[in-house]
Amino acid sequence: MLKIGSVVDGKYKILNEIGHGGMSTVYLAINEKANKPWAIKEVRKSFRRDFALLKQSLILETDLLKKLSHKNLPSIVDVIDSDENFLIVMDYIEGNTLEKLLRENGAYPQEQVVDWAVQLCDVLRYLHTRENPVVYRDMKPSNVMLKSDGNVVLIDFGTAREFKRHNAGDTTCLGTQGYAAPEQFGGMGQTDARTDIYCLGATMYHLLTGHNPSEPPYEMYPITKWKPELSTGLEKIILKCTRKNPQDRYQTAEELMYALKHYRDFETKTQIKCRKRVFGFAIMLFLCLLCTAFSVGFRVAAQERTRDEYALLLETAGRTTDTLAACALYIEAIELDAARADAYHAYYNRVVEDGTFDVDEEELLIKMNMSAQEHFKTFEAKAPLEYADFCYEIGNAYWYYYAHEENRKTRALGWYEAALSCYEGNGARSLAYGRCRLYVEIGSFYKHMIAAQIDGTDAGIYGRYWSSLSQLKALNDEKPDRELITLRMYHEIIVRVTEYARYFMDDGVPYEEIMAMFDSIEADIGKMKEGAMPAVLEEIEKIQELRLLADKIVRSTYK
């Protein structure tokens, strides 16, 4: 064990022990020169026969944390490997775990729990949207620290892993029973983002009720069974989080975050719907008793009224100058008639109209995805190709218009994959299908490229990537997409050539082919300049500046 008062690595003075576990001890230390406190986690080698295996796990944990940067995550600053022990130097977080606070204070008010859960959703959203998504897998009160400022920090990444598609063999018995999702115990599928959603649901259950799901009766009842005053809207959210089948849970941390921020709205909506159903049933019963013979006429009239209301909503949205208000009207039209495609496509056209798909517009999409999941199923069942086109359009909204550069391709890929699956399932071979297939190939390249470089399996992938880019441009030449999409596609092609010129050369992409692509782009943008809007001219100017740099890099690389 480290001695109190000793100095580690010539700069970290040990002040006192602040935590002790089965395989490690955590100390408070200070860097006296910088006057900054740190936490040092020590694992002694002499106490572990399997230390080599443990060390490998610790290195994986520290390597993973070094890649991450988020206000609700600790930072690793140093790793010290000596003959006697293995030390990890990290941020010192002053506070207590939620588990300790639960033991001392019991269950917490729902507003406080919701605030913590929203913060944890933001952490999970960050982890799940990395280029190589990170699945945490051990969310529970003992792994969440509450700081004095009211913010929480997620600690202990010993069971976290980078998600690898189709790698089902890595999910054996990891996590804490009671909080862990069924798929964490092997044989029930691979862990993914929805696993963390289950664990967060179980954590909220414990914080709200004071009943530990890892203790008898080992079951999570509706939270109002323990505390009737709790929100039924929040109860529904937790029940959905902890469904056994991952498909029945929230599919992303963003969906869950939105639900938590509006949990009272869900409760109110449910009550209103119930009243409407009771009132509607009473009216229908009265009408049936009054005049059964006219039931068919009423049904036809109702259908005509629905069509009129739908058309009015679309017309009103089209005249509305505020984009968010217009999109809300489109969503209302979708809820009125989920099988018609007009409102879906109008929503897409409106959000990309100004050249940017921003966070507020995305939140409406998330709301649509949550509250209208049954509508989406109806849309897909009754108009599968129109549904595929809509998924493809939302993929484009993320790929070319989304405000956050680092998350664009990751979020777009899921929509493209859904569209491609629907196109192929219905035998479609349209131009949109061809483009969608190429976006899936390109998105998969971005997603797996770094891992392939690390593994040394990247030979040949750049040539295939170049081929996909070339085919995408050829399809766009055949039938050009929106001006901004075309220009941003050209911008991406030139940027990637500057980044991967050496890799393209190694994979056998001819120099002449790259230069011909540049010339074709130059000719296209020359035609687009005439009478162009300022936003288009700005994109063209960026492309022309990049072209000069790309020319130099390609010539230098290929000599």
PyMOL commands that set and color helices and strands:
alter all, ss='L'
color gray80, all
select helices_A, chain A and resi 45-47+51-66+98-105+110-128+141-143+168-170+182-185+193-209+223-226+232-241+246-248+253-261+263-290+292-319+323-336+342-351+359-371+373-382+384-401+405-425+431-455+461-478+483-506+511-528+534-558
alter helices_A, ss='H'
color red, helices_A
select strands_A, chain A and resi 7-8+12-20+25-31+36-44+76-81+85-91+95-97+134-135+144-147+152-154+161-162
alter strands_A, ss='S'
color yellow, strands_A
deselect
rebuild
show_as cartoon
